[in-house]
Amino acid sequence: MTWLVTGGAGYIGSHVVRRLSESGYSSVVFDDLTSGTENRVPDGVPLVSGNLGDRDTLTSAMREHGVTGVINLAARKSVPESVERPLWYYEQNVGGFITLLEAMEDAGVRHLVQSSSAAVYGAASGDALREDVPVTPISAYGQTKLMAEHILADVAPAQDLSYLALRYFNPVGAAAPELAEVGGANVIAVLFRAIDAGEPFTLTGADFDTRDGSGLRDYIHILDLAEAHVAAVAHVESNTVRDVLNIGTGRGYTVMELLETVRAVTGLPVPHEVVGRRPGDTAGAAANVDKATRLLDWRASRDLKDMVASAWKMWRAQHDGTA
């Protein structure tokens, strides 16, 4: 089977594509290259340049390459930006997703692994959120991810789709320098940019109901996340499934604990200054991953120190060649 990976030239997508290749799967990358880069696409993997809203290009790509499944990673993903530009986020993330489903129907593609997000849980807190807890997103970004899940639940029986929607928590790390996330709002990239600039890291909010007042996140190594996609692909191919799964480690770390880990890994001081919360920020929570373990025989194997060490090594290699 051949899998079309939308957003496959991005941070998460490029790691997924490499892991698919290592596992013996054929793939095709579909990306508009607004945040992805062509050098992230491995040799031998076709790259189709296009936007998720372009039904004809999507359909043609699926037909031309004999695509039998889609991993959809193409989406706008900034929570604060989604609060400022909600209509655009609905247009991009929901409108684009509907177009993708239409193209899949045109091309007769019946398998889908959908990128969802822990943002669907909104302000829910706890040591281990299960997939069946009430979901109340508090940002347009989170709403778009939840709407995609609802659309899938309605469309799948009519289109005879087998799918899994993966609710990612917070990916960290990189497998190669060119795959590292260097821009955007990823907390690790923001931290490392502050270190390089000799500026304090801006800690947004220290009054959350957590161990030390800083936000709590379930960070997951990008390689564990990529491996979860391969396990999801195998399950979707061999079963008729329509479900949502948490993809995290099952353990939450606060931002202050992340800073301590960065200090330990880099051996550098990491000064910080506290400012107010950003729009859409929540206290955060960890994932209950029992369902993913049961269905996919998958569980994250790397800890926070592994994640930070991986991210720092690749960051240094990309920026000054010292790693």
C-alpha positions, 0 to 999 in steps of 0.5 A, a space after each residue: 500500500 502507498 500512503 499520501 502524507 499531507 504536511 509530510 515536509 513539516 516537522 512531524 510529517 518528515 519524521 513520519 515519512 522517514 519511519 514509514 520508509 524504514 518500516 517498508 511502506 511506500 509514501 508520497 508527500 503532499 505539502 504546500 511548503 509554507 512551513 515545510 521544507 523540501 530538504 526534509 523529504 527523503 530521496 526516492 519519496 515523491 513530493 507533490 506541491 499543493 494546498 489541502 484546499 485543492 481537490 483536483 490536485 489531491 485527487 490527481 496525486 492519489 490516482 497517479 501514485 496509486 495511493 491507498 491511505 492518507 496520513 493527514 498532518 496538514 493544518 494550521 496549529 498555533 493556538 494564540 493565532 487561532 484565537 486572533 484569526 478564528 475564521 481563517 483557522 476554520 477555513 484552513 483546517 476544517 474546509 481543507 479537511 472536507 476537501 481532502 475527504 472529497 478527494 479521497 472519495 473521488 480516488 476511492 481511498 478508504 484508509 485514513 490516519 488523522 492528526 488530531 490534538 490534545 487541544 480538544 480537551 480544552 481546560 480539562 486537567 488531571 494526571 491521565 485524560 482518557 479519550 472518553 472524558 468530556 471535550 470542551 476546546 477553548 481555542 479555535 484550533 482545538 475546535 477545528 480538530 474536534 470538528 474534524 473528528 465529528 466530521 469523520 464519525 459521520 462521513 466514515 460509514 458513508 464512504 466506508 472509511 477505516 480511520 484512527 484520529 490520533 490526539 497528539 500531546 506535545 512532540 519534542 526532539 528530532 532524528 536529524 538536523 534538517 528535521 528539527 523544528 527551528 521556527 514556530 511556537 514549539 516550546 523547545 525551539 523558543 527555549 533554544 532561541 532564547 539561549 542562543 540570543 542570551 535572553 531570558 525564556 518567557 514563561 507564560 503563566 505561573 498561576 496554573 493549578 499545577 505542582 509549581 504553577 507553570 503549565 503542565 504538558 505531556 511531552 512525547 519524543 518525536 520518534 515515539 510519535 512517528 512510531 505510533 503513526 506506523 502502528 496506526 497505519 498497520 492497524 487501519 490497513 488490517 482492520 475496519 476501525 473508527 476511533 480516536 486515540 491519545 498519543 503521549 507518554 502518560 506522564 506530565 512535566 511542568 514547564 519549570 521541570 522542562 527548564 531544569 531538564 534543559 539546564 541539566 542536558 546543556 550545562 547552561 544557565 536558562 534564565 526565565 521571566 514570567 509573563 501572563 498567560 497567552 489566549 487559549 492557554 490551559 493548565 494542561 494534563 497528561 494522556 491516558 495511553 492505555 487504549 493506544 497500547 491495547 489497540 496498537 501494541 505501542 507505548 512511548 519508550 523515551 523520557 524527557 531527558 532523551 527528548 531534550 538531549 535529542 533536540 539540543 544535539 540537532 539544534 546545535 548541529 543545525 546552527 553551528 555544526 558543533 554537535 
